[in-house]
Amino acid sequence: MTFTNGGDLELTNTARQLDCSINKCGSVDYGNQAYLDGFELVQGCEYTYSFDICSDIERTVEYRLQLNGGDYHAYQGDYISISPEVLHFSVDFTMEEASDPAPRLVFNMGKMKDMSADPGDHHVFIDNIRLTVKNADNASLAGAGSLPAYLNVNTNQVGFRPDDTKTVFVKTENDGEDFFVCRTSDSSIIWQGKLSETADDPASRTKTARGDFSEVSEPGSYYIYTASGASYPFTIGEDVYNGLYKDVVSMLYRQRCGMALEGAFAGAYAHEACHTAPAVIYGTNTTKDVSGGWHDAGDYGRYVVPGAKTVADLFAAYEDYSLMSDDMGIPESGNGFPDLLDEAKYELDWMLKMQDEKTGGVYHKVTCSNFPAMDAAPEEETEELIISPISVTATGDFAAVMAKASVIYKDRDPEFAKTAYGAAVKAWDYIADKEDTIGFLNPDGVETGEYPDAVTADERYWATAELYLACLASAPGSENDDPAKYSSRLEELARQYDEEKAAQNSQAGSDNASPDNRLGWADIISYAWYDLAKSDTEFSSAAKTKLTDEADKMLEASQKDRYFMCLGTDYYWGSNMGIASDAELLYMAANISDDAKAAEYRSLASRALDYLLGANALGYSFITGYGTFFPKDIHHRPSLAAGKVMPGLLAGGADNRMEDPYAESVLSEAAPSMCYVDNSQSYSTNEIAIYWNSPFIYILSAEMK
């Protein structure tokens, strides 16, 4: 495998050797890197590492057996001089550090310190790579990548309001076990119940029983005891979610880019202004100010597509639950403006900078060419910023949230609302007739997050629907616009969406999108359906049916899962976002349904909150800093730079596709819903993202209202 950072490297098999064809070295020693994963290093073991290497020029290379994350430090490594004569290199070493189940074997062939200039085209040949155990007498018996012992008894670790439905889940072979609710302070039993019959849970490959203790309503701290074990403690109280809510919202402030974060608001995650230099538009010498916005996830890139989903979730929470709080602990708190709208506007102001002034198209993202070191603080990423090309998905999402913003802000900030509407129209004009079935792909030399999406009619549909509704709402700037310009396009765009989705689903192994018609960043049409369903228009009834049909599918799927989830046995990258977004859609369906059906939807939606806070087969509260057993080694650069995990982050969750080397090393035998590891190297299970927090903000808003 290869990694490049300013270099140009291609690997081939020539005469049964690894032929590293180097066209340019770049500017750093790791500008060209050949690497191998899929082995382990055990503490206390003595190893012999050897290989044969030569080059058609004289040069220096670096070999490393290294940590694949964090600061990427070498367990063993050195710089060596090579030439056309084959060098047989061998070294003995002892693994002194803790066992690593997923290290990386590396050859760095970028620009070394002894190079005065790039040597140009050349080859490095590597053969007979061997790593063998020389002596295992002192090997650590713990082995590498040990997983924690998971509890058998799990419930929401943060807790419940007095009148909430309260459920405990117990992994047991026995039917009808007794369970006891005990006071934490003295272990006294305050309530006793019986568990349900046990049943198979395919996702966790366990037999699981349920116990209802909704009768317990007295405020206090409790735990549950059974013959199969005890749960982590939890609290019952009216204000049990208040601190949690503030932290999951404040997470967005702590992800802000382009401004200094103040210690009074950001605490240990305060930093100087970052990423303020003008960025280069890819393929040109033109620079542009695109400072601001939110860092997307565990890296410092800023991406329009997930940013739009995040804003859409905040807008929906604000509209549906009249969230006027102005005391969330951000600099704008106390300005008389709802903090959710202050936070959303910070991202929207950045998104406006991402629009091309001439065409109306919107650039997909701004990042450096590659990710920085895992322990780099935001202001320490100082490499050149690159604006990646315009995409239909970014432009469509931009148009949708800007149109929505023109309605949301029209009374509170009419000038901004007018700007947003004009930008939305300009973006819509750019994509109105652009059918794109390929989607955005990273340009050469840019290795950061791609957010590919080959189905783009849903973004165009969403943009069109929101502009139509903004016209009807007399948004500032819409005075001379005709709603029919947009409504006349909706039926055709819906047909295009169905065709594109069918084509994607016919491709075996296609993983460009999250599950159909949910609220993911790729399949985003349900946001349009929801706003149309709430409208008094000719599209309302059909949109309501579309949305409630999805909710009904979730009701059916949840009956096959002992934890009431809707994923079956397919736990994908960001499954916790999927769980939160499914709950968001269920609440949306409840908001447009009659009382009986609404109660069913809300009941299932509340199960997602319990799951994410500990009522799952792993027993993790997936929100950092909340509960007893929560992620502490999250894939999040600001947390690693600060040396402590930021509170209020929703971890990605189980991913049975095991899409990173660390997860593949330690989870190969795990059941689908158990494919999670709390390690910063596992970006496919343990990263965070703004658009994972945002649906959680929505469902917590719904619960608290």
C-alpha positions as CSV (number, residue, x, y, z in Angstrom):
1,M,0.0,0.0,0.0
2,T,1.1,3.6,-0.6
3,F,0.7,6.9,1.1
4,T,1.9,10.1,-0.4
5,N,2.3,13.7,0.9
6,G,3.5,15.8,-1.9
7,G,5.3,12.9,-3.5
8,D,4.4,10.6,-6.4
9,L,4.8,6.8,-5.9
10,E,3.6,3.8,-7.7
11,L,4.2,0.2,-6.6
12,T,4.5,-2.7,-9.0
13,N,6.0,-6.3,-9.0
14,T,9.1,-6.3,-11.1
15,A,11.1,-9.6,-11.2
16,R,9.3,-10.7,-8.0
17,Q,10.5,-7.6,-6.2
18,L,8.6,-4.7,-4.8
19,D,9.3,-1.9,-7.4
20,C,8.8,1.5,-5.9
21,S,8.6,3.9,-8.9
22,I,9.2,7.4,-7.6
23,N,8.4,10.4,-9.9
24,K,9.0,13.1,-7.2
25,C,9.9,13.0,-3.6
26,G,7.8,15.9,-2.2
27,S,9.1,18.1,0.6
28,V,9.1,15.7,3.6
29,D,10.7,12.4,4.4
30,Y,7.3,10.7,4.3
31,G,6.4,12.3,1.0
32,N,6.4,8.8,-0.4
33,Q,5.6,5.8,1.8
34,A,5.1,2.1,1.1
35,Y,3.5,0.4,4.0
36,L,2.1,-2.9,5.2
37,D,-0.5,-3.6,8.0
38,G,-1.8,-6.9,9.4
39,F,0.6,-8.1,12.0
40,E,1.2,-7.5,15.7
41,L,4.1,-6.6,18.0
42,V,3.9,-8.2,21.5
43,Q,5.5,-6.5,24.5
44,G,8.6,-8.4,25.7
45,C,9.2,-10.3,22.5
46,E,12.6,-10.2,20.7
47,Y,12.3,-9.9,17.0
48,T,14.6,-10.1,13.9
49,Y,13.6,-7.7,11.1
50,S,15.3,-8.0,7.8
51,F,14.9,-7.1,4.1
52,D,16.9,-6.6,0.9
53,I,16.9,-3.2,-0.7
54,C,18.6,-1.2,-3.5
55,S,17.9,1.7,-5.8
56,D,19.0,2.8,-9.2
57,I,20.4,6.0,-7.6
58,E,22.3,6.6,-4.4
59,R,19.9,7.9,-1.7
60,T,18.6,7.6,1.9
61,V,15.4,5.9,2.9
62,E,13.9,5.3,6.3
63,Y,12.5,2.0,7.5
64,R,10.1,1.9,10.5
65,L,7.9,-0.4,12.5
66,Q,5.6,2.2,14.0
67,L,2.5,3.0,15.9
68,N,-0.3,3.5,13.3
69,G,-1.9,6.5,15.0
70,G,-1.2,9.1,17.7
71,D,2.3,10.5,17.0
72,Y,3.2,7.6,14.7
73,H,6.4,7.1,16.6
74,A,8.7,4.2,15.6
75,Y,9.1,1.1,17.8
76,Q,12.1,0.3,15.6
77,G,13.5,2.3,12.7
78,D,16.4,4.2,11.2
79,Y,17.7,6.0,8.1
80,I,19.8,3.9,5.8
81,S,21.9,4.7,2.7
82,I,21.1,2.6,-0.4
83,S,22.6,2.3,-3.9
84,P,22.4,0.1,-7.0
85,E,24.1,-2.6,-5.0
86,V,21.7,-4.8,-3.0
87,L,21.9,-4.2,0.7
88,H,20.8,-7.0,3.0
89,F,19.6,-5.3,6.2
90,S,18.9,-7.1,9.4
91,V,18.3,-5.8,13.0
92,D,17.3,-7.4,16.3
93,F,15.1,-5.5,18.7
94,T,12.8,-6.0,21.7
95,M,9.3,-4.6,21.8
96,E,9.6,-2.6,25.0
97,E,6.3,-0.8,24.8
98,A,2.8,-2.2,25.3
99,S,1.7,-4.7,22.8
100,D,0.3,-3.3,19.6
101,P,-2.2,-5.4,17.6
102,A,-2.0,-3.2,14.5
103,P,1.3,-1.5,14.0
104,R,2.5,-0.5,10.5
105,L,5.6,-1.5,8.6
106,V,6.9,1.5,6.7
107,F,9.5,2.5,4.1
108,N,9.7,6.3,3.8
109,M,11.1,7.4,0.4
110,G,10.3,11.1,0.3
111,K,12.7,14.0,0.5
112,M,15.4,13.3,3.1
113,K,17.4,15.9,4.9
114,D,20.6,15.0,3.0
115,M,18.8,15.9,-0.4
116,S,19.6,19.3,-1.7
117,A,17.1,18.8,-4.5
118,D,14.5,16.3,-5.7
119,P,16.4,13.6,-7.5
120,G,13.6,13.1,-10.1
121,D,12.4,9.8,-11.5
122,H,14.0,6.8,-9.9
123,H,13.2,3.3,-8.5
124,V,13.7,1.6,-5.1
125,F,13.5,-2.2,-5.1
126,I,12.6,-4.1,-1.9
127,D,12.6,-7.8,-1.4
128,N,12.6,-10.6,1.2
129,I,10.9,-8.6,4.0
130,R,10.9,-10.8,7.1
131,L,9.8,-10.2,10.7
132,T,10.4,-13.2,12.9
133,V,10.2,-13.9,16.6
134,K,13.7,-14.6,18.0
135,N,12.7,-15.1,21.6
136,A,9.3,-15.1,23.2
137,D,10.3,-16.1,26.7
138,N,9.4,-12.7,28.1
139,A,6.4,-12.0,26.0
140,S,3.5,-10.3,27.7
141,L,0.7,-12.8,28.4
142,A,-1.9,-10.1,28.0
143,G,-1.3,-10.1,24.3
144,A,-2.1,-7.3,21.9
145,G,-5.4,-5.4,21.6
146,S,-7.2,-6.9,24.6
147,L,-10.8,-5.9,24.7
148,P,-12.5,-5.0,28.0
149,A,-14.8,-7.4,29.8
150,Y,-18.4,-6.3,28.9
151,L,-21.2,-6.3,31.5
152,N,-24.1,-8.6,31.0
153,V,-26.5,-6.1,32.5
154,N,-27.0,-2.8,30.7
155,T,-29.3,0.2,30.7
156,N,-29.1,3.9,30.1
157,Q,-26.1,5.0,32.3
158,V,-27.0,8.7,32.3
159,G,-30.5,7.9,33.5
160,F,-34.2,8.7,33.2
161,R,-36.8,11.3,34.0
162,P,-39.3,10.0,36.6
163,D,-42.0,9.3,34.1
164,D,-39.8,7.7,31.4
165,T,-40.1,4.1,30.2
166,K,-37.1,2.4,31.9
167,T,-35.7,-0.9,30.5
168,V,-32.7,-3.1,31.4
169,F,-31.2,-5.6,29.0
170,V,-29.6,-8.7,30.4
171,K,-27.5,-11.3,28.5
172,T,-28.6,-14.5,30.0
173,E,-29.6,-18.1,29.1
174,N,-32.3,-18.1,31.8
175,D,-36.0,-17.1,31.4
176,G,-37.7,-15.1,34.0
177,E,-34.8,-14.2,36.2
178,D,-35.4,-11.8,39.1
179,F,-33.9,-8.4,38.9
180,F,-33.5,-5.8,41.6
181,V,-33.2,-2.0,41.5
182,C,-30.8,-1.1,44.2
183,R,-29.9,2.3,45.8
184,T,-26.2,3.2,45.0
185,S,-25.5,4.7,48.4
186,D,-26.2,1.6,50.5
187,S,-27.1,-1.2,48.0
188,S,-30.6,-1.5,49.5
189,I,-33.3,-3.0,47.2
190,I,-36.0,-0.5,46.4
191,W,-37.9,-2.5,43.7
192,Q,-37.9,-6.1,42.4
193,G,-39.1,-7.4,39.0
194,K,-38.8,-10.3,36.6
195,L,-37.0,-10.4,33.3
196,S,-38.8,-11.4,30.2
197,E,-38.1,-14.7,28.4
198,T,-34.7,-14.7,26.9
199,A,-34.4,-14.6,23.1
200,D,-31.7,-14.6,20.4
201,D,-30.2,-11.3,19.4
202,P,-28.6,-11.8,16.0
203,A,-26.7,-8.6,16.1
204,S,-24.8,-9.4,19.3
205,R,-25.0,-13.2,19.0
206,T,-26.3,-13.5,22.5
207,K,-29.5,-14.5,24.3
208,T,-30.9,-11.4,25.8
209,A,-33.8,-10.7,28.2
210,R,-35.5,-7.4,29.0
211,G,-36.8,-6.0,32.3
212,D,-39.1,-3.1,32.7
213,F,-38.8,-0.9,35.8
214,S,-40.8,2.1,34.7
215,E,-42.6,2.0,38.1
216,V,-39.4,3.3,39.8
217,S,-39.8,7.1,39.7
218,E,-38.2,8.4,42.9
219,P,-35.2,10.7,42.1
220,G,-31.9,9.2,43.1
221,S,-28.9,7.1,42.0
222,Y,-29.4,3.4,41.4
223,Y,-28.0,0.3,39.8
224,I,-29.6,-3.0,38.8
225,Y,-28.6,-6.4,40.2
226,T,-29.4,-9.8,38.7
227,A,-27.9,-13.4,38.9
228,S,-26.1,-12.5,35.7
229,G,-24.4,-9.5,37.2
230,A,-24.9,-5.8,38.0
231,S,-25.3,-2.7,35.8
232,Y,-23.4,0.5,35.9
233,P,-25.2,3.2,38.1
234,F,-27.7,5.6,36.7
235,T,-29.7,8.5,37.9
236,I,-33.5,9.3,38.0
237,G,-34.3,13.0,38.0
238,E,-36.1,15.7,36.1
239,D,-32.8,17.4,35.1
240,V,-30.8,14.3,34.3
241,Y,-30.0,15.4,30.7
242,N,-29.3,19.1,31.3
243,G,-25.5,18.9,31.4
244,L,-25.4,16.4,28.6
245,Y,-27.4,18.6,26.4
246,K,-25.1,21.6,27.0
247,D,-22.0,19.6,26.1
248,V,-23.3,17.9,23.0
249,V,-24.3,21.4,21.7
250,S,-21.1,23.1,22.9
251,M,-19.1,20.4,21.0
252,L,-19.9,22.4,17.8
253,Y,-18.3,25.6,19.4
254,R,-15.2,23.5,20.3
255,Q,-15.0,22.4,16.7
256,R,-15.0,25.9,15.3
257,C,-12.2,26.8,12.9
258,G,-10.7,30.2,12.0
259,M,-11.1,31.8,15.4
260,A,-9.4,31.7,18.8
261,L,-11.3,29.5,21.2
262,E,-11.4,31.1,24.6
263,G,-10.6,29.1,27.8
264,A,-13.8,30.4,29.4
265,F,-15.8,28.5,26.8
266,A,-13.5,25.8,25.5
267,G,-11.6,24.8,28.6
268,A,-8.7,22.5,27.9
269,Y,-9.5,22.7,24.2
270,A,-8.9,26.4,23.9
271,H,-6.5,27.3,21.0
272,E,-5.3,30.2,18.9
273,A,-7.0,31.0,15.6
274,C,-6.4,28.2,13.1
275,H,-6.6,27.8,9.3
276,T,-6.9,31.5,8.6
277,A,-4.5,31.6,5.6
278,P,-6.1,32.1,2.1
279,A,-6.6,28.7,0.5
280,V,-5.6,27.8,-3.1
281,I,-8.4,26.7,-5.5
282,Y,-7.3,23.3,-6.8
283,G,-5.7,23.4,-10.2
284,T,-5.2,27.2,-10.2
285,N,-2.9,29.8,-8.6
286,T,-6.0,31.7,-7.3
287,T,-6.5,32.0,-3.5
288,K,-9.6,32.6,-1.6
289,D,-10.6,33.4,2.0
290,V,-12.6,30.4,3.3
291,S,-11.8,30.8,7.0
292,G,-14.4,29.8,9.6
293,G,-16.9,26.9,9.9
294,W,-16.6,23.8,11.9
295,H,-13.8,21.1,11.8
296,D,-15.8,18.2,10.5
297,A,-14.7,15.3,12.6
298,G,-11.5,13.9,14.1
299,D,-9.5,15.9,11.5
300,Y,-9.4,19.6,10.7
301,G,-11.0,19.5,7.3
302,R,-14.2,21.5,6.5
303,Y,-16.7,19.9,4.2
304,V,-19.9,21.4,2.9
305,V,-21.9,18.2,2.6
306,P,-21.8,17.0,6.3
307,G,-21.9,20.7,7.4
308,A,-25.3,21.0,5.6
309,K,-26.7,18.0,7.3
310,T,-25.5,19.3,10.7
311,V,-27.2,22.7,10.1
312,A,-30.4,21.0,8.9
313,D,-30.6,19.0,12.1
314,L,-30.1,22.2,14.2
315,F,-32.8,24.0,12.2
316,A,-35.2,21.0,12.6
317,A,-34.6,20.9,16.4
318,Y,-35.2,24.7,16.6
319,E,-38.4,24.7,14.6
320,D,-39.9,21.5,16.1
321,Y,-39.2,22.2,19.8
322,S,-39.0,26.0,20.0
323,L,-35.5,26.0,21.3
324,M,-34.8,29.5,22.5
325,S,-32.0,28.7,25.0
326,D,-29.4,31.5,25.0
327,D,-27.2,30.1,27.8
328,M,-25.4,27.2,26.2
329,G,-22.0,28.5,27.2
330,I,-20.7,29.9,23.9
331,P,-19.4,33.4,23.3
332,E,-22.7,34.5,21.8
333,S,-24.7,33.3,24.8
334,G,-26.7,36.1,26.3
335,N,-27.1,38.1,23.1
336,G,-30.9,37.5,22.9
337,F,-30.6,35.1,20.0
338,P,-31.1,31.4,20.3
339,D,-27.7,29.7,20.7
340,L,-28.6,27.0,18.2
341,L,-29.1,29.7,15.5
342,D,-25.9,31.5,16.5
343,E,-24.0,28.2,16.1
344,A,-25.6,27.3,12.8
345,K,-24.9,30.8,11.5
346,Y,-21.2,30.3,12.2
347,E,-21.2,27.4,9.7
348,L,-23.4,29.2,7.2
349,D,-21.1,32.2,7.1
350,W,-18.3,29.9,6.1
351,M,-20.4,28.1,3.6
352,L,-21.2,31.4,1.9
353,K,-17.4,31.8,1.4
354,M,-17.3,28.4,-0.3
355,Q,-19.6,29.5,-3.1
356,D,-18.0,30.5,-6.4
357,E,-19.0,34.1,-7.1
358,K,-19.2,33.7,-10.9
359,T,-21.0,30.4,-11.3
360,G,-22.9,29.9,-8.1
361,G,-21.4,26.4,-7.7
362,V,-20.1,25.4,-4.3
363,Y,-16.7,24.0,-3.6
364,H,-16.8,20.6,-2.0
365,K,-14.3,21.1,0.8
366,V,-11.2,22.8,2.1
367,T,-8.4,20.7,3.6
368,C,-4.7,20.3,3.4
369,S,-3.5,17.6,1.0
370,N,-3.5,15.0,3.7
371,F,-4.4,14.6,7.4
372,P,-2.0,15.9,10.1
373,A,-0.5,13.9,12.9
374,M,-3.0,12.5,15.3
375,D,-1.8,14.6,18.2
376,A,-1.6,17.9,16.2
377,A,-3.6,20.8,17.7
378,P,-5.7,22.8,15.3
379,E,-3.2,25.7,15.0
380,E,-0.4,23.3,14.4
381,E,-1.7,22.3,11.0
382,T,-0.1,24.9,8.9
383,E,0.3,23.2,5.5
384,E,-1.2,24.8,2.4
385,L,-5.0,24.8,2.4
386,I,-6.6,23.4,-0.8
387,I,-10.1,24.1,-2.0
388,S,-11.4,21.0,-3.8
389,P,-13.5,21.4,-6.9
390,I,-17.2,22.3,-7.0
391,S,-19.6,19.3,-6.7
392,V,-23.3,18.9,-7.3
393,T,-23.9,17.4,-3.9
394,A,-22.2,20.3,-2.1
395,T,-24.0,22.9,-4.2
396,G,-27.4,21.2,-3.7
397,D,-27.0,20.8,0.0
398,F,-25.8,24.4,0.2
399,A,-28.9,25.7,-1.7
400,A,-31.2,23.7,0.5
401,V,-29.9,25.0,3.9
402,M,-29.5,28.5,2.6
403,A,-33.1,28.5,1.4
404,K,-34.1,27.2,4.8
405,A,-32.0,29.8,6.5
406,S,-33.8,32.5,4.6
407,V,-37.0,31.4,6.4
408,I,-35.4,30.7,9.8
409,Y,-33.6,34.1,10.1
410,K,-36.1,36.3,8.2
411,D,-37.5,37.9,11.4
412,R,-34.4,37.8,13.5
413,D,-31.8,38.8,10.9
414,P,-33.5,39.9,7.6
415,E,-30.3,41.0,6.0
416,F,-28.7,37.7,6.5
417,A,-31.9,35.9,5.4
418,K,-31.8,37.9,2.1
419,T,-28.2,37.1,1.5
420,A,-28.9,33.4,2.2
421,Y,-31.9,33.4,-0.2
422,G,-29.9,35.0,-3.0
423,A,-27.0,32.5,-2.5
424,A,-29.5,29.6,-2.6
425,V,-31.0,30.8,-5.9
426,K,-27.6,31.2,-7.5
427,A,-26.6,27.7,-6.4
428,W,-29.8,26.2,-7.6
429,D,-29.3,27.8,-11.0
430,Y,-26.0,26.1,-11.2
431,I,-27.3,22.6,-10.5
432,A,-30.9,22.8,-11.8
433,D,-30.1,20.8,-15.0
434,K,-26.9,19.0,-13.9
435,E,-27.5,15.2,-13.7
436,D,-24.4,13.7,-12.0
437,T,-24.3,10.0,-11.5
438,I,-20.6,9.9,-10.6
439,G,-20.4,12.3,-7.7
440,F,-17.4,14.0,-6.1
441,L,-14.0,12.2,-6.3
442,N,-10.8,13.5,-4.7
443,P,-8.5,15.2,-7.2
444,D,-5.0,14.0,-7.6
445,G,-2.8,14.7,-4.6
446,V,-5.7,15.3,-2.1
447,E,-6.1,12.4,0.3
448,T,-8.6,13.8,2.8
449,G,-12.2,12.7,3.4
450,E,-14.1,12.3,0.1
451,Y,-17.8,12.2,0.9
452,P,-18.5,10.5,-2.4
453,D,-22.1,10.2,-3.5
454,A,-23.2,8.9,-6.9
455,V,-26.9,9.7,-6.3
456,T,-27.3,13.4,-6.6
457,A,-31.0,13.9,-7.5
458,D,-31.9,13.9,-3.8
459,E,-29.7,16.9,-3.2
460,R,-31.3,18.7,-6.1
461,Y,-34.8,17.7,-4.9
462,W,-34.1,19.0,-1.4
463,A,-32.7,22.3,-2.8
464,T,-35.8,22.7,-5.0
465,A,-38.2,21.9,-2.3
466,E,-36.7,24.4,0.2
467,L,-36.6,27.2,-2.4
468,Y,-40.3,26.5,-3.2
469,L,-41.2,26.7,0.5
470,A,-39.0,29.8,1.0
471,C,-40.9,31.5,-1.8
472,L,-44.2,30.6,-0.2
473,A,-43.0,31.9,3.2
474,S,-42.1,35.3,1.6
475,A,-38.4,34.9,2.6
476,P,-36.4,38.2,2.1
477,G,-35.2,38.3,-1.4
478,S,-37.9,36.1,-2.8
479,E,-40.3,38.9,-3.8
480,N,-39.6,38.6,-7.5
481,D,-39.2,34.8,-7.6
482,D,-42.0,32.4,-8.7
483,P,-42.7,29.4,-6.6
484,A,-43.8,27.5,-9.7
485,K,-40.3,27.7,-11.0
486,Y,-39.4,25.2,-8.3
487,S,-42.6,23.2,-7.7
488,S,-42.8,22.3,-11.4
489,R,-39.5,20.5,-11.1
490,L,-40.2,18.3,-8.1
491,E,-42.0,15.4,-9.8
492,E,-39.2,15.0,-12.4
493,L,-36.5,15.2,-9.7
494,A,-38.3,12.5,-7.6
495,R,-38.4,10.2,-10.7
496,Q,-34.6,10.9,-11.3
497,Y,-33.9,10.1,-7.6
498,D,-35.8,6.8,-7.8
499,E,-33.8,5.8,-11.0
500,E,-30.5,6.8,-9.6
501,K,-31.1,5.0,-6.3
502,A,-32.2,1.8,-8.1
503,A,-29.1,1.9,-10.3
504,Q,-26.9,2.3,-7.2
505,N,-28.7,-0.6,-5.4
506,S,-28.2,-2.8,-8.4
507,Q,-24.4,-2.5,-8.0
508,A,-23.2,-5.2,-5.7
509,G,-21.1,-3.9,-2.9
510,S,-22.1,-0.3,-3.4
511,D,-21.5,1.6,-0.2
512,N,-21.8,5.2,-1.3
513,A,-24.8,6.0,0.9
514,S,-26.3,5.2,4.2
515,P,-29.5,3.2,4.4
516,D,-32.2,4.3,1.9
517,N,-34.2,7.4,2.6
518,R,-32.9,8.0,6.1
519,L,-31.2,11.2,7.3
520,G,-27.6,10.5,6.3
521,W,-25.2,12.9,4.5
522,A,-25.6,11.0,1.3
523,D,-29.2,10.1,1.2
524,I,-30.8,13.3,2.3
525,I,-34.2,13.4,0.7
526,S,-36.1,12.9,3.9
527,Y,-35.3,16.5,5.0
528,A,-37.3,17.6,1.9
529,W,-40.1,15.2,2.6
530,Y,-40.4,16.5,6.2
531,D,-40.7,20.1,5.3
532,L,-43.1,19.4,2.5
533,A,-45.2,17.2,4.8
534,K,-45.5,20.1,7.3
535,S,-46.5,22.5,4.5
536,D,-50.0,23.4,3.3
537,T,-49.2,22.5,-0.3
538,E,-50.2,19.9,-3.0
539,F,-47.0,17.9,-2.0
540,S,-47.8,17.5,1.7
541,S,-49.8,14.3,1.6
542,A,-47.4,12.4,-0.6
543,A,-44.4,13.6,1.4
544,K,-46.1,12.6,4.7
545,T,-46.7,9.1,3.2
546,K,-43.1,8.8,2.2
547,L,-41.8,9.7,5.6
548,T,-44.2,7.6,7.6
549,D,-43.5,4.6,5.3
550,E,-39.9,4.8,6.4
551,A,-40.9,5.1,10.0
552,D,-43.1,2.0,9.7
553,K,-40.2,0.1,8.2
554,M,-38.2,1.0,11.4
555,L,-41.1,-0.2,13.6
556,E,-41.0,-3.6,11.8
557,A,-37.2,-3.9,11.9
558,S,-37.0,-3.0,15.6
559,Q,-39.1,-6.0,16.5
560,K,-36.3,-8.4,15.4
561,D,-33.7,-6.7,17.6
562,R,-33.5,-7.3,21.4
563,Y,-32.3,-3.7,21.8
564,F,-35.1,-2.2,19.5
565,M,-32.6,-1.1,16.9
566,C,-33.4,-1.0,13.2
567,L,-30.0,-2.0,11.6
568,G,-30.5,-5.8,11.6
569,T,-26.9,-7.2,11.5
570,D,-25.5,-4.4,9.2
571,Y,-23.6,-2.1,11.5
572,Y,-21.8,0.2,9.2
573,W,-19.3,3.1,9.6
574,G,-21.1,5.7,11.7
575,S,-23.8,3.3,12.9
576,N,-24.4,5.5,15.9
577,M,-25.2,8.4,13.6
578,G,-27.6,6.0,11.8
579,I,-29.3,5.1,15.1
580,A,-29.6,8.8,16.1
581,S,-30.8,9.8,12.6
582,D,-33.4,7.0,12.5
583,A,-34.7,8.3,15.9
584,E,-34.8,11.8,14.4
585,L,-36.9,10.6,11.5
586,L,-39.2,8.7,13.9
587,Y,-39.8,11.9,15.9
588,M,-40.4,13.8,12.6
589,A,-43.0,11.1,11.6
590,A,-44.6,11.5,15.1
591,N,-44.9,15.2,14.6
592,I,-47.0,14.7,11.4
593,S,-49.1,11.7,12.6
594,D,-52.2,11.2,14.7
595,D,-51.8,10.6,18.4
596,A,-51.9,6.7,18.4
597,K,-49.3,6.4,15.6
598,A,-47.2,9.2,17.0
599,A,-46.9,7.4,20.3
600,E,-45.5,4.3,18.6
601,Y,-42.9,6.4,16.8
602,R,-41.9,8.3,19.8
603,S,-41.6,5.2,21.9
604,L,-39.2,3.6,19.5
605,A,-37.3,6.9,19.0
606,S,-36.6,7.0,22.8
607,R,-35.0,3.6,22.6
608,A,-32.2,5.1,20.5
609,L,-31.4,7.6,23.3
610,D,-31.1,4.7,25.8
611,Y,-29.0,2.7,23.3
612,L,-26.5,5.5,22.8
613,L,-26.2,6.1,26.5
614,G,-25.5,2.5,27.5
615,A,-28.5,0.2,26.8
616,N,-26.5,-1.8,24.2
617,A,-24.8,-5.2,24.1
618,L,-21.4,-3.5,24.7
619,G,-22.5,-1.5,27.6
620,Y,-20.9,1.6,26.3
621,S,-22.3,5.1,26.8
622,F,-21.2,6.3,23.4
623,I,-21.2,10.0,24.5
624,T,-17.8,10.9,25.9
625,G,-17.8,12.1,29.5
626,Y,-21.3,10.7,30.3
627,G,-22.1,7.5,32.2
628,T,-19.5,5.2,33.8
629,F,-18.2,3.3,30.8
630,F,-17.6,5.7,27.9
631,P,-14.9,6.1,25.2
632,K,-11.7,7.6,26.5
633,D,-9.3,7.1,23.6
634,I,-11.4,8.7,20.8
635,H,-10.1,9.3,17.3
636,H,-10.2,13.1,17.7
637,R,-7.1,15.3,17.3
638,P,-8.1,18.1,19.7
639,S,-8.7,15.5,22.4
640,L,-5.3,13.8,21.8
641,A,-3.5,17.2,21.6
642,A,-5.1,18.2,24.9
643,G,-4.4,14.8,26.6
644,K,-8.0,14.4,27.7
645,V,-11.1,13.4,25.8
646,M,-13.5,16.3,25.0
647,P,-16.9,15.8,26.6
648,G,-20.1,15.5,24.6
649,L,-18.8,13.6,21.5
650,L,-20.8,10.8,20.0
651,A,-18.5,8.0,19.0
652,G,-19.1,6.3,15.6
653,G,-20.0,2.9,17.1
654,A,-20.0,-0.6,15.9
655,D,-18.8,-1.3,12.3
656,N,-18.9,-4.9,11.3
657,R,-17.1,-4.2,8.0
658,M,-14.0,-3.4,10.1
659,E,-12.7,-0.7,7.9
660,D,-9.4,0.2,9.6
661,P,-6.4,-1.9,10.4
662,Y,-6.8,-1.8,14.2
663,A,-10.4,-2.8,14.1
664,E,-9.6,-5.6,11.7
665,S,-6.9,-6.9,14.0
666,V,-8.9,-7.0,17.2
667,L,-12.5,-7.5,16.1
668,S,-12.3,-10.2,13.5
669,E,-14.4,-12.6,15.6
670,A,-16.8,-10.0,17.1
671,A,-20.6,-10.0,16.4
672,P,-21.9,-7.2,14.3
673,S,-23.1,-4.9,17.1
674,M,-20.0,-5.7,19.1
675,C,-17.5,-4.5,16.4
676,Y,-16.3,-1.5,18.3
677,V,-13.0,-0.7,20.0
678,D,-12.2,2.3,22.1
679,N,-8.8,3.1,20.5
680,S,-7.8,6.2,18.6
681,Q,-6.3,4.1,15.8
682,S,-9.8,2.8,15.0
683,Y,-11.2,5.6,12.9
684,S,-14.0,3.4,11.5
685,T,-15.5,2.8,15.0
686,N,-14.2,5.5,17.3
687,E,-14.1,8.8,15.4
688,I,-16.5,11.6,16.0
689,A,-18.2,14.1,13.6
690,I,-20.4,17.2,13.8
691,Y,-23.1,15.5,11.8
692,W,-23.1,12.6,14.3
693,N,-23.7,14.9,17.2
694,S,-26.4,16.9,15.4
695,P,-29.1,14.2,15.2
696,F,-28.3,13.4,18.8
697,I,-29.0,17.1,19.6
698,Y,-32.3,16.7,17.8
699,I,-33.4,13.6,19.7
700,L,-32.3,14.9,23.0
701,S,-34.2,18.1,22.2
702,A,-37.3,16.0,21.5
703,E,-36.9,14.1,24.7
704,M,-36.4,17.1,26.9
705,K,-39.5,18.8,25.4
